[in-house]
Amino acid sequence: MPKGKGGRVRGIVASRVKVYERLKATMGKTRAAKIANAGKTHQDRVRMAKKAARTRKLRGE
């Protein structure tokens, strides 16, 4: 039987699930997972998120 909506999110670091859920609403599962899982430190994640934002802006997304 499949799990309900409240089940564990696979492939996302446990401490980053809330971030993943928030990002997923606006940018889709794949992009949200990449940002949520990226880097071991907060600064690493911020750096990646800023770069992704620049890329999306250049593309006109």
OpenMM code with the backbone's topology and positions (N, CA, C; nanometers):
from openmm import Vec3, app, unit

residues = "MET PRO LYS GLY LYS GLY GLY ARG VAL ARG GLY ILE VAL ALA SER ARG VAL LYS VAL TYR GLU ARG LEU LYS ALA THR MET GLY LYS THR ARG ALA ALA LYS ILE ALA ASN ALA GLY LYS THR HIS GLN ASP ARG VAL ARG MET ALA LYS LYS ALA ALA ARG THR ARG LYS LEU ARG GLY GLU".split()
positions = [
    Vec3(0.0842, -0.1181, 0.0000),
    Vec3(0.0000, 0.0000, 0.0000),
    Vec3(0.0891, 0.1250, 0.0000),
    Vec3(0.0586, 0.2259, -0.0822),
    Vec3(0.1428, 0.3459, -0.0867),
    Vec3(0.1307, 0.4289, 0.0397),
    Vec3(0.2366, 0.5001, 0.0678),
    Vec3(0.2357, 0.5879, 0.1844),
    Vec3(0.1460, 0.7080, 0.1604),
    Vec3(0.0976, 0.7658, 0.2669),
    Vec3(0.0190, 0.8881, 0.2562),
    Vec3(0.1086, 1.0065, 0.2295),
    Vec3(0.0510, 1.1224, 0.2149),
    Vec3(0.1265, 1.2434, 0.1831),
    Vec3(0.2275, 1.2787, 0.2921),
    Vec3(0.1985, 1.2402, 0.4143),
    Vec3(0.2863, 1.2746, 0.5251),
    Vec3(0.4070, 1.1848, 0.5404),
    Vec3(0.4327, 1.0967, 0.4441),
    Vec3(0.5435, 1.0019, 0.4538),
    Vec3(0.6794, 1.0694, 0.4395),
    Vec3(0.7832, 0.9918, 0.4670),
    Vec3(0.9202, 1.0405, 0.4586),
    Vec3(0.9554, 1.0745, 0.3144),
    Vec3(1.0263, 1.1852, 0.2948),
    Vec3(1.0698, 1.2246, 0.1610),
    Vec3(1.2032, 1.1580, 0.1342),
    Vec3(1.2087, 1.0740, 0.0323),
    Vec3(1.3318, 1.0033, 0.0010),
    Vec3(1.4222, 1.0901, -0.0846),
    Vec3(1.5524, 1.0771, -0.0636),
    Vec3(1.6486, 1.1487, -0.1460),
    Vec3(1.6783, 1.2890, -0.0984),
    Vec3(1.6161, 1.3313, 0.0104),
    Vec3(1.6407, 1.4643, 0.0655),
    Vec3(1.6954, 1.4459, 0.2068),
    Vec3(1.8006, 1.5186, 0.2391),
    Vec3(1.8589, 1.5123, 0.3723),
    Vec3(1.7513, 1.5490, 0.4744),
    Vec3(1.7421, 1.4719, 0.5826),
    Vec3(1.6328, 1.4872, 0.6792),
    Vec3(1.6159, 1.6306, 0.7301),
    Vec3(1.7257, 1.6981, 0.7562),
    Vec3(1.7169, 1.8333, 0.8118),
    Vec3(1.6776, 1.9376, 0.7078),
    Vec3(1.6684, 1.8984, 0.5799),
    Vec3(1.6393, 1.9930, 0.4723),
    Vec3(1.5024, 1.9713, 0.4085),
    Vec3(1.4210, 1.8830, 0.4650),
    Vec3(1.2919, 1.8499, 0.4056),
    Vec3(1.1997, 1.9710, 0.3987),
    Vec3(1.1980, 2.0526, 0.5053),
    Vec3(1.1097, 2.1707, 0.5050),
    Vec3(1.1476, 2.2672, 0.3932),
    Vec3(1.2758, 2.2871, 0.3731),
    Vec3(1.3244, 2.3746, 0.2668),
    Vec3(1.2828, 2.3182, 0.1321),
    Vec3(1.3006, 2.1882, 0.1153),
    Vec3(1.2637, 2.1219, -0.0098),
    Vec3(1.1156, 2.1436, -0.0406),
    Vec3(1.0306, 2.1247, 0.0576),
    Vec3(0.8863, 2.1408, 0.0366),
    Vec3(0.8512, 2.2840, -0.0054),
    Vec3(0.9167, 2.3826, 0.0558),
    Vec3(0.8894, 2.5230, 0.0204),
    Vec3(0.9357, 2.5547, -0.1211),
    Vec3(1.0553, 2.5091, -0.1559),
    Vec3(1.1094, 2.5365, -0.2893),
    Vec3(1.0336, 2.4624, -0.3982),
    Vec3(0.9874, 2.3429, -0.3661),
    Vec3(0.9196, 2.2588, -0.4641),
    Vec3(0.7954, 2.3274, -0.5210),
    Vec3(0.7297, 2.4072, -0.4394),
    Vec3(0.6070, 2.4744, -0.4841),
    Vec3(0.6332, 2.5708, -0.5992),
    Vec3(0.7494, 2.6332, -0.6002),
    Vec3(0.7769, 2.7333, -0.7035),
    Vec3(0.8677, 2.6845, -0.8153),
    Vec3(0.9561, 2.5891, -0.7874),
    Vec3(1.0539, 2.5532, -0.8902),
    Vec3(1.0559, 2.4072, -0.9313),
    Vec3(0.9678, 2.3277, -0.8805),
    Vec3(0.9648, 2.1878, -0.9210),
    Vec3(1.0540, 2.0995, -0.8357),
    Vec3(1.0305, 1.9695, -0.8452),
    Vec3(1.0986, 1.8750, -0.7568),
    Vec3(1.2487, 1.8661, -0.7796),
    Vec3(1.2905, 1.8613, -0.9051),
    Vec3(1.4322, 1.8411, -0.9337),
    Vec3(1.5161, 1.9589, -0.8878),
    Vec3(1.4752, 2.0789, -0.9251),
    Vec3(1.5511, 2.1981, -0.8843),
    Vec3(1.5511, 2.2141, -0.7333),
    Vec3(1.4354, 2.1927, -0.6722),
    Vec3(1.4250, 2.2062, -0.5269),
    Vec3(1.5164, 2.1068, -0.4565),
    Vec3(1.5229, 1.9849, -0.5065),
    Vec3(1.6078, 1.8833, -0.4452),
    Vec3(1.7547, 1.9206, -0.4573),
    Vec3(1.7941, 1.9726, -0.5741),
    Vec3(1.9336, 2.0113, -0.5930),
    Vec3(1.9744, 2.1200, -0.4946),
    Vec3(1.8882, 2.2192, -0.4765),
    Vec3(1.9209, 2.3295, -0.3861),
    Vec3(1.9159, 2.2830, -0.2404),
    Vec3(1.8140, 2.2058, -0.2051),
    Vec3(1.7997, 2.1606, -0.0668),
    Vec3(1.9162, 2.0718, -0.0244),
    Vec3(1.9650, 1.9887, -0.1150),
    Vec3(2.0724, 1.8948, -0.0808),
    Vec3(2.2122, 1.9521, -0.1005),
    Vec3(2.2226, 2.0649, -0.1678),
    Vec3(2.3543, 2.1158, -0.2067),
    Vec3(2.4353, 2.1627, -0.0867),
    Vec3(2.5593, 2.1277, -0.0854),
    Vec3(2.6534, 2.1811, 0.0119),
    Vec3(2.6323, 2.1293, 0.1533),
    Vec3(2.7393, 2.1273, 0.2272),
    Vec3(2.7303, 2.0812, 0.3655),
    Vec3(2.7024, 2.1959, 0.4606),
    Vec3(2.7327, 2.3178, 0.4165),
    Vec3(2.7130, 2.4330, 0.5052),
    Vec3(2.6090, 2.5270, 0.4468),
    Vec3(2.5597, 2.6149, 0.5296),
    Vec3(2.4619, 2.7148, 0.4859),
    Vec3(2.5204, 2.8024, 0.3759),
    Vec3(2.6455, 2.8424, 0.3914),
    Vec3(2.7085, 2.9281, 0.2906),
    Vec3(2.7164, 2.8597, 0.1544),
    Vec3(2.7447, 2.7312, 0.1532),
    Vec3(2.7487, 2.6567, 0.0268),
    Vec3(2.6119, 2.6593, -0.0411),
    Vec3(2.5076, 2.6412, 0.0381),
    Vec3(2.3717, 2.6400, -0.0181),
    Vec3(2.3320, 2.7786, -0.0673),
    Vec3(2.3681, 2.8814, 0.0068),
    Vec3(2.3371, 3.0181, -0.0354),
    Vec3(2.4065, 3.0498, -0.1671),
    Vec3(2.5333, 3.0108, -0.1784),
    Vec3(2.6093, 3.0357, -0.3003),
    Vec3(2.5428, 2.9690, -0.4202),
    Vec3(2.5013, 2.8446, -0.4033),
    Vec3(2.4379, 2.7730, -0.5134),
    Vec3(2.3023, 2.8350, -0.5489),
    Vec3(2.2247, 2.8715, -0.4490),
    Vec3(2.0929, 2.9293, -0.4745),
    Vec3(2.1044, 3.0622, -0.5490),
    Vec3(2.2036, 3.1426, -0.5125),
    Vec3(2.2243, 3.2713, -0.5812),
    Vec3(2.2650, 3.2495, -0.7260),
    Vec3(2.3515, 3.1522, -0.7487),
    Vec3(2.3933, 3.1229, -0.8857),
    Vec3(2.2742, 3.0734, -0.9681),
    Vec3(2.1925, 2.9897, -0.9078),
    Vec3(2.0737, 2.9396, -0.9783),
    Vec3(1.9786, 3.0536, -1.0116),
    Vec3(1.9646, 3.1481, -0.9200),
    Vec3(1.8768, 3.2627, -0.9444),
    Vec3(1.9293, 3.3474, -1.0598),
    Vec3(2.0607, 3.3659, -1.0643),
    Vec3(2.1198, 3.4423, -1.1756),
    Vec3(2.0946, 3.3715, -1.3080),
    Vec3(2.1119, 3.2409, -1.3087),
    Vec3(2.0913, 3.1634, -1.4312),
    Vec3(1.9471, 3.1747, -1.4781),
    Vec3(1.8517, 3.1594, -1.3844),
    Vec3(1.7105, 3.1698, -1.4218),
    Vec3(1.6778, 3.3088, -1.4731),
    Vec3(1.7364, 3.4111, -1.4143),
    Vec3(1.7113, 3.5486, -1.4573),
    Vec3(1.7624, 3.5703, -1.6004),
    Vec3(1.8813, 3.5172, -1.6288),
    Vec3(1.9367, 3.5305, -1.7635),
    Vec3(1.8519, 3.4605, -1.8678),
    Vec3(1.7967, 3.3473, -1.8307),
    Vec3(1.7126, 3.2708, -1.9225),
    Vec3(1.5733, 3.3302, -1.9385),
    Vec3(1.5371, 3.4206, -1.8471),
    Vec3(1.4057, 3.4815, -1.8513),
    Vec3(1.2968, 3.3955, -1.7899),
    Vec3(1.3351, 3.3094, -1.6974),
    Vec3(1.2369, 3.2215, -1.6326),
    Vec3(1.1704, 3.2903, -1.5164),
] * unit.nanometer
topology = app.Topology()
chain = topology.addChain("A")
for resn in residues:
    res = topology.addResidue(resn, chain)
    for name in ("N", "CA", "C"):
        topology.addAtom(name, app.Element.getBySymbol(name[0]), res)
